[in-house]
Amino acid sequence: MVVRMRHTKSHTANRRSHHALKTTSFVKCTNCSALKKSHMVCKTCGFYNGKKVLDLVKKAEKKVTKAKAKKADK
């Protein structure tokens, strides 16, 4: 099928004006003052909206024990 009316370059550019990538915005964590993405859990302390959501110490210990078990199997 053939296009009947061509779109000009300016019309195409106007249509694509919303396709640009947006930069990510960072905010300071209220607990540890580290930079984090807004509306996300802080990766350094595990707090979100003033509440502890992730137990990062337990997560790190689990990772260490898993690595030791994997090394012992080899």
Summary of the structure (lengths in Angstrom):
residues: 74
radius of gyration: 24.3
end to end distance: 62.8
largest distance: 70.1
contacts: 122
relative contact order: 0.09
helix: 38%
strand: 14%
